[in-house]
């Protein structure tokens, strides 16, 4: 499940603990990929938090609610990396 987590973050959360090797793989992939709006990934046992600059998204899309666009980008990243289907 994704949700907006403050003004600069969106978080994917699940009940099951995410394998530490998967967290490392996702972090490495994030750090080597290019992203349109995502600037950082922060992981815990059950969450993946993606940081972004809301003003940049708002200006690019003429919107006052940027989190939906950021969730789409984060979800695409997780699908591409085989974490989500």
N, C-alpha and C positions, 0 to 999 in steps of 0.2 A: 504494500500500500504506500502510495506517495502522498505527502502533504507539505504545504508551505510551512516553513519553520523559521519564522521571523522575516525580516526584510531582505536578507541576503542569502537565504538557504532554502533548499527543498530536500526532504528526507524520504528515503525509501526505508520502510520498517517491516520486519517480519517476525513472527513468534519464534521460529527456529533459530538457533545459533548458526551464524555463517562460518563455515570452515575457515580457519586462519590462513590456509594456503590459497583459498579463493579470494579472501580479502587482499592478500599480497598480490595475487595475479591481477585483480581489478585495479588496485592502486598503481601498479607498474604500467598497466595498459593505459590508465587515465593519464599518467605523467608523460607517456610517449605519444599519445594521440593529440590531434588538434581539435579544439572545441570552439563552437561559435560563441557561446555565452558562459559555459562552465569554467570556473577558474581554479577550483580545488575540490578534492574529495577527502572527506573525513570519515573514518570507519570505526564502528564499535562491534561488539559481538552480534548485535541484531539490526544494526542500521548502517546505511550508506547515506551520508549527507553531502550534497553538492552545493558549493558556494557559487555565487554569481553577483554581478553588479547590476542592480535593478534599473538604474537610470539608463544604462546602455541598451538594455532590452526595451525599455519603455520608449526611448527615442527611435529605435530602429523599427518598431512596429506601431508606433502611435497608440499606445495603450497605457492604461493606468494600473493594470493587473498583469505583471510580467511572469508570475510564477507558473502559469499554465504552459507557456512556451518553454520555460526552463525544464519543467517536468517532462515534456515531450522529448527534449534533447537528452536528458538523463536516461529516460526509458529506452530511447534508441541505442544509446551507448551500452546499456545493460543487455539488451537483446543481441546486439552485434557481438558482444563478448560471451554470449551463451549463458548468461546468468538468469535472464528472463526469457520466456517464450512468447 
